[in-house]
Amino acid sequence: MAVLKKILDLLKKYDYEHLKHDFVHRSSDAANIRGNSIEQAAKAIILKTDKGFIQCVLQGHKLIDYKKLKKVLNLKKVRLGTEEEVLELTGLTIGSIPPYGGLFELDVFVEEGLLELNYLYFSAGSHYDSIKIKPSDYVKSSGGIVKPFSK
């Protein structure tokens, strides 16, 4: 609950909705239970790079284009963080990671496609809590850097 409280504190000056729901693990399950489209689901992925760990946030139906990401961020190596690494970095399990990497001292990169949505939905530090927010407010509140890196 500490992560959720930190997120809610970050969002105090923004218009958002805190949603409570049954357990979800995947973006598609979360979208179904929340009643939003998979395109509106923002998934937060932690990656290990040659420069350390980072977080990438993109629409639930998209994949990271690793070649594009390496070029855009000037990286040599990129891979998904393991379950163990993610747990060690965040104290959270995969599927509950919020797109606020700054809470875990990670740089956050936001796929530019998220900005085209009216609203986006994301896990808020648990498998039972989500946030609905305007993409522009999310980017401001997260300090995320907008880049093109999906396919």
Backbone as CSV, one residue per row, in Angstrom:
resi,resn,N_x,N_y,N_z,CA_x,CA_y,CA_z,C_x,C_y,C_z
1,MET,0.810,-1.208,0.000,0.000,0.000,0.000,0.852,1.272,0.000
2,ALA,2.109,1.172,0.392,2.965,2.356,0.437,3.143,2.960,-0.964
3,VAL,3.281,2.103,-1.970,3.453,2.600,-3.346,2.181,3.295,-3.808
4,LEU,1.030,2.705,-3.545,-0.241,3.331,-3.912,-0.359,4.705,-3.273
5,LYS,-0.031,4.824,-2.003,-0.106,6.121,-1.312,0.811,7.145,-1.974
6,LYS,2.019,6.732,-2.349,2.957,7.639,-3.023,2.390,8.111,-4.363
7,ILE,1.751,7.202,-5.091,1.154,7.566,-6.382,0.007,8.548,-6.160
8,LEU,-0.855,8.256,-5.215,-1.980,9.152,-4.938,-1.485,10.534,-4.497
9,ASP,-0.392,10.579,-3.751,0.205,11.865,-3.376,0.701,12.624,-4.608
10,LEU,1.325,11.908,-5.552,1.801,12.529,-6.790,0.647,13.083,-7.626
11,LEU,-0.523,12.465,-7.495,-1.666,12.822,-8.336,-2.600,13.853,-7.709
12,LYS,-2.279,14.368,-6.539,-3.179,15.289,-5.830,-3.611,16.493,-6.661
13,LYS,-2.733,16.998,-7.515,-3.102,18.188,-8.297,-3.632,17.857,-9.694
14,TYR,-3.947,16.580,-9.916,-4.470,16.148,-11.216,-5.855,15.540,-11.054
15,ASP,-6.593,15.505,-12.159,-7.899,14.865,-12.182,-7.672,13.398,-12.553
16,TYR,-8.022,12.485,-11.661,-7.818,11.061,-11.892,-8.904,10.289,-11.160
17,GLU,-8.973,9.006,-11.450,-9.906,8.134,-10.746,-9.144,6.918,-10.230
18,HIS,-9.310,6.605,-8.948,-8.704,5.412,-8.335,-9.735,4.294,-8.409
19,LEU,-9.385,3.212,-9.078,-10.288,2.076,-9.257,-9.822,0.897,-8.415
20,LYS,-10.742,0.281,-7.680,-10.456,-0.949,-6.936,-11.179,-2.087,-7.667
21,HIS,-10.529,-3.234,-7.774,-11.107,-4.334,-8.542,-10.550,-5.662,-8.058
22,ASP,-11.045,-6.747,-8.645,-10.538,-8.078,-8.341,-9.095,-8.203,-8.839
23,PHE,-8.409,-9.229,-8.385,-7.022,-9.497,-8.758,-6.862,-9.561,-10.280
24,VAL,-5.837,-8.865,-10.787,-5.464,-8.961,-12.203,-3.947,-9.076,-12.294
25,HIS,-3.490,-9.728,-13.347,-2.054,-9.918,-13.530,-1.572,-9.386,-14.878
26,ARG,-2.371,-9.544,-15.902,-1.969,-9.145,-17.257,-2.762,-7.922,-17.703
27,SER,-2.214,-7.163,-18.648,-2.887,-5.974,-19.174,-4.258,-6.304,-19.741
28,SER,-4.366,-7.439,-20.437,-5.647,-7.813,-21.031,-6.686,-8.127,-19.953
29,ASP,-6.271,-8.827,-18.887,-7.186,-9.115,-17.778,-7.626,-7.825,-17.089
30,ALA,-6.672,-6.931,-16.882,-6.984,-5.652,-16.228,-7.968,-4.842,-17.072
31,ALA,-7.734,-4.798,-18.368,-8.632,-4.047,-19.259,-10.047,-4.617,-19.185
32,ASN,-10.167,-5.936,-19.198,-11.490,-6.577,-19.127,-12.207,-6.240,-17.828
33,ILE,-11.510,-6.344,-16.718,-12.157,-6.133,-15.419,-12.466,-4.653,-15.172
34,ARG,-11.644,-3.768,-15.740,-11.876,-2.320,-15.570,-12.872,-1.787,-16.595
35,GLY,-13.071,-2.520,-17.675,-13.999,-2.081,-18.713,-13.402,-1.096,-19.705
36,ASN,-12.079,-1.088,-19.834,-11.426,-0.235,-20.837,-10.840,-1.123,-21.936
37,SER,-10.440,-0.521,-23.026,-9.830,-1.290,-24.115,-8.371,-1.579,-23.774
38,ILE,-7.822,-2.612,-24.402,-6.418,-2.956,-24.193,-5.523,-1.817,-24.676
39,GLU,-5.978,-1.058,-25.668,-5.213,0.088,-26.167,-5.060,1.166,-25.091
40,GLN,-6.032,1.257,-24.181,-5.981,2.263,-23.115,-5.186,1.807,-21.900
41,ALA,-4.793,0.536,-21.875,-4.015,0.014,-20.753,-2.558,0.403,-20.928
42,ALA,-1.982,1.039,-19.912,-0.565,1.403,-19.945,0.205,0.365,-19.133
43,LYS,1.047,-0.405,-19.818,1.837,-1.397,-19.094,3.231,-0.837,-18.837
44,ALA,3.729,-1.124,-17.650,5.035,-0.640,-17.214,6.016,-1.807,-17.220
45,ILE,7.037,-1.701,-18.046,8.010,-2.777,-18.221,9.367,-2.310,-17.697
46,ILE,9.984,-3.136,-16.871,11.324,-2.813,-16.377,12.334,-3.588,-17.203
47,LEU,13.315,-2.850,-17.709,14.336,-3.416,-18.582,15.721,-3.240,-17.983
48,LYS,16.574,-4.192,-18.247,17.993,-4.099,-17.860,18.752,-3.701,-19.116
49,THR,19.537,-2.638,-19.028,20.316,-2.157,-20.171,21.794,-2.121,-19.787
50,ASP,22.625,-1.814,-20.756,24.052,-1.676,-20.458,24.324,-0.451,-19.587
51,LYS,23.320,0.421,-19.407,23.477,1.612,-18.568,22.712,1.485,-17.248
52,GLY,22.145,0.317,-16.975,21.376,0.100,-15.753,19.924,-0.208,-16.072
53,PHE,19.088,-0.189,-15.053,17.667,-0.479,-15.235,16.904,0.778,-15.629
54,ILE,15.880,0.596,-16.477,14.978,1.672,-16.882,13.553,1.115,-16.886
55,GLN,12.599,2.019,-17.011,11.205,1.604,-17.153,10.661,2.158,-18.462
56,CYS,9.977,1.310,-19.208,9.294,1.731,-20.428,7.799,1.514,-20.233
57,VAL,7.015,2.488,-20.669,5.565,2.441,-20.509,4.943,2.535,-21.891
58,LEU,4.087,1.563,-22.215,3.463,1.552,-23.532,2.077,0.945,-23.449
59,GLN,1.338,1.103,-24.532,-0.022,0.576,-24.594,-0.014,-0.936,-24.465
60,GLY,-1.067,-1.468,-23.819,-1.162,-2.884,-23.519,-1.081,-3.817,-24.712
61,HIS,-1.486,-3.353,-25.873,-1.483,-4.232,-27.054,-0.187,-4.139,-27.860
62,LYS,0.718,-3.253,-27.464,1.955,-3.057,-28.231,3.126,-3.780,-27.588
63,LEU,4.174,-3.964,-28.381,5.411,-4.576,-27.928,6.543,-3.574,-28.062
64,ILE,7.578,-3.753,-27.273,8.764,-2.907,-27.394,9.544,-3.352,-28.617
65,ASP,9.919,-2.402,-29.447,10.802,-2.655,-30.582,12.221,-2.405,-30.055
66,TYR,12.913,-3.471,-29.694,14.216,-3.338,-29.035,15.240,-2.625,-29.908
67,LYS,15.185,-2.856,-31.199,16.119,-2.193,-32.113,15.893,-0.673,-32.081
68,LYS,14.634,-0.281,-32.148,14.269,1.140,-32.100,14.639,1.752,-30.747
69,LEU,14.351,1.024,-29.660,14.656,1.519,-28.317,16.156,1.744,-28.149
70,LYS,16.959,0.785,-28.600,18.417,0.932,-28.506,18.887,2.181,-29.243
71,LYS,18.328,2.399,-30.420,18.735,3.554,-31.226,18.307,4.864,-30.558
72,VAL,17.051,4.941,-30.127,16.508,6.166,-29.530,17.224,6.532,-28.228
73,LEU,17.596,5.525,-27.439,18.225,5.786,-26.136,19.739,5.564,-26.141
74,ASN,20.288,5.283,-27.321,21.727,5.064,-27.474,22.225,3.959,-26.529
75,LEU,21.601,2.805,-26.640,21.937,1.663,-25.800,22.580,0.569,-26.637
76,LYS,23.412,-0.234,-26.003,24.022,-1.375,-26.686,23.265,-2.671,-26.389
77,LYS,22.857,-2.843,-25.115,22.170,-4.066,-24.697,20.889,-3.726,-23.957
78,VAL,19.830,-4.502,-24.230,18.542,-4.340,-23.546,17.889,-5.713,-23.413
79,ARG,17.367,-5.975,-22.235,16.585,-7.201,-22.028,15.550,-6.921,-20.943
80,LEU,14.533,-7.774,-20.896,13.529,-7.666,-19.841,14.169,-7.934,-18.492
81,GLY,13.727,-7.201,-17.485,14.144,-7.515,-16.124,13.490,-8.818,-15.713
82,THR,14.203,-9.635,-14.965,13.641,-10.896,-14.491,12.662,-10.615,-13.348
83,GLU,11.842,-11.612,-13.028,10.919,-11.465,-11.898,11.675,-11.120,-10.623
84,GLU,12.817,-11.763,-10.419,13.618,-11.526,-9.222,14.176,-10.100,-9.204
85,GLU,14.686,-9.642,-10.343,15.235,-8.278,-10.424,14.146,-7.238,-10.178
86,VAL,12.971,-7.442,-10.773,11.858,-6.514,-10.607,11.434,-6.452,-9.142
87,LEU,11.328,-7.602,-8.514,10.953,-7.656,-7.099,11.998,-6.951,-6.234
88,GLU,13.265,-7.190,-6.520,14.341,-6.557,-5.746,14.340,-5.035,-5.920
89,LEU,14.116,-4.566,-7.142,14.114,-3.120,-7.426,12.909,-2.393,-6.847
90,THR,11.746,-3.033,-6.912,10.496,-2.334,-6.598,9.795,-2.829,-5.338
91,GLY,10.087,-4.054,-4.935,9.341,-4.664,-3.838,7.977,-5.160,-4.292
92,LEU,7.732,-5.124,-5.612,6.439,-5.498,-6.190,6.604,-6.641,-7.189
93,THR,5.493,-7.325,-7.445,5.521,-8.407,-8.420,5.083,-7.893,-9.790
94,ILE,5.528,-8.584,-10.820,5.147,-8.228,-12.189,3.628,-8.271,-12.284
95,GLY,3.061,-7.283,-12.948,1.609,-7.166,-13.065,1.040,-6.116,-12.127
96,SER,1.846,-5.709,-11.137,1.388,-4.662,-10.220,2.264,-3.413,-10.321
97,ILE,3.251,-3.453,-11.182,4.220,-2.359,-11.291,3.546,-1.120,-11.872
98,PRO,3.604,0.000,-11.168,3.023,1.231,-11.702,4.006,1.911,-12.665
99,PRO,3.519,2.747,-13.551,4.394,3.432,-14.499,5.059,4.678,-13.897
100,TYR,5.478,4.545,-12.659,6.154,5.625,-11.937,7.525,5.123,-11.497
101,GLY,8.378,4.851,-12.478,9.712,4.336,-12.198,10.525,5.227,-11.288
102,GLY,10.227,6.525,-11.277,10.933,7.448,-10.398,10.811,7.059,-8.933
103,LEU,9.710,6.400,-8.566,9.555,5.925,-7.187,10.616,4.894,-6.828
104,PHE,11.211,4.286,-7.853,12.213,3.243,-7.658,13.571,3.679,-8.221
105,GLU,13.709,4.997,-8.427,14.945,5.588,-8.965,15.283,5.076,-10.358
106,LEU,14.245,4.892,-11.176,14.420,4.464,-12.561,13.999,5.590,-13.489
107,ASP,14.730,5.775,-14.589,14.279,6.679,-15.634,13.074,6.052,-16.305
108,VAL,12.086,6.892,-16.658,10.843,6.420,-17.262,10.747,6.937,-18.690
109,PHE,10.517,6.026,-19.627,10.338,6.375,-21.038,8.932,5.955,-21.446
110,VAL,8.198,6.902,-21.982,6.791,6.721,-22.322,6.654,6.668,-23.837
111,GLU,6.043,5.610,-24.347,5.807,5.474,-25.785,4.858,6.573,-26.233
112,GLU,5.219,7.264,-27.300,4.455,8.430,-27.752,2.999,8.122,-28.088
113,GLY,2.675,6.890,-28.441,1.300,6.512,-28.765,0.330,6.704,-27.601
114,LEU,0.832,6.635,-26.373,-0.039,6.831,-25.202,-0.653,8.229,-25.175
115,LEU,0.041,9.196,-25.746,-0.446,10.580,-25.714,-1.640,10.810,-26.637
116,GLU,-1.917,9.870,-27.514,-3.041,10.004,-28.441,-4.372,9.586,-27.817
117,LEU,-4.332,9.001,-26.626,-5.536,8.500,-25.964,-6.257,9.593,-25.182
118,ASN,-7.565,9.412,-24.975,-8.313,10.325,-24.105,-7.979,10.062,-22.650
119,TYR,-7.913,8.770,-22.290,-7.567,8.338,-20.940,-6.700,7.106,-21.023
120,LEU,-5.889,6.898,-19.998,-5.173,5.642,-19.887,-5.383,5.090,-18.489
121,TYR,-5.197,3.786,-18.377,-5.415,3.050,-17.132,-4.150,2.260,-16.828
122,PHE,-3.779,2.211,-15.549,-2.594,1.443,-15.197,-2.679,0.907,-13.777
123,SER,-1.900,-0.144,-13.527,-1.803,-0.717,-12.189,-1.105,0.279,-11.282
124,ALA,-1.587,0.339,-10.032,-1.087,1.357,-9.108,-0.387,0.744,-7.903
125,GLY,0.483,-0.207,-8.153,1.273,-0.767,-7.075,0.671,-1.990,-6.416
126,SER,-0.456,-2.469,-6.931,-1.042,-3.714,-6.441,-1.813,-4.360,-7.587
127,HIS,-2.198,-5.589,-7.392,-2.997,-6.294,-8.401,-4.480,-5.946,-8.257
128,TYR,-4.824,-5.091,-7.308,-6.212,-4.753,-7.002,-6.549,-3.274,-7.182
129,ASP,-5.572,-2.449,-7.542,-5.779,-1.007,-7.671,-5.289,-0.528,-9.024
130,SER,-6.083,0.355,-9.644,-5.696,0.962,-10.909,-6.016,2.449,-10.868
131,ILE,-5.425,3.166,-11.787,-5.669,4.600,-11.939,-6.145,4.859,-13.362
132,LYS,-7.129,5.745,-13.488,-7.585,6.256,-14.783,-7.195,7.732,-14.803
133,ILE,-6.500,8.167,-15.851,-5.987,9.533,-15.912,-5.781,9.960,-17.368
134,LYS,-5.771,11.251,-17.611,-5.436,11.765,-18.939,-3.941,11.544,-19.176
135,PRO,-3.568,11.135,-20.372,-2.156,10.862,-20.653,-1.230,12.040,-20.354
136,SER,-1.646,13.242,-20.686,-0.781,14.410,-20.441,-0.532,14.598,-18.946
137,ASP,-1.552,14.349,-18.117,-1.380,14.449,-16.668,-0.479,13.332,-16.145
138,TYR,-0.610,12.146,-16.722,0.275,11.053,-16.327,1.729,11.427,-16.603
139,VAL,2.006,11.913,-17.817,3.390,12.236,-18.188,3.947,13.310,-17.253
140,LYS,3.155,14.346,-16.976,3.616,15.404,-16.057,3.883,14.846,-14.669
141,SER,2.981,14.023,-14.159,3.115,13.513,-12.798,4.225,12.469,-12.656
142,SER,4.563,11.797,-13.744,5.581,10.731,-13.679,6.979,11.219,-14.038
143,GLY,7.066,12.372,-14.725,8.355,12.839,-15.192,8.871,12.004,-16.348
144,GLY,7.982,11.244,-16.974,8.384,10.386,-18.086,8.836,11.173,-19.308
145,ILE,9.768,10.576,-20.046,10.289,11.164,-21.273,9.633,10.440,-22.441
146,VAL,8.969,11.184,-23.310,8.224,10.603,-24.425,9.166,10.285,-25.583
147,LYS,9.127,9.037,-26.039,9.967,8.558,-27.124,9.197,7.535,-27.951
148,PRO,9.561,7.341,-29.224,8.961,6.269,-30.026,9.770,4.976,-29.881
149,PHE,9.143,3.912,-29.373,9.907,2.663,-29.241,9.053,1.408,-29.343
150,SER,7.818,1.518,-29.815,6.976,0.319,-29.885,6.790,-0.156,-31.314
151,LYS,6.242,-1.381,-31.401,5.861,-1.917,-32.715,4.474,-2.485,-32.613
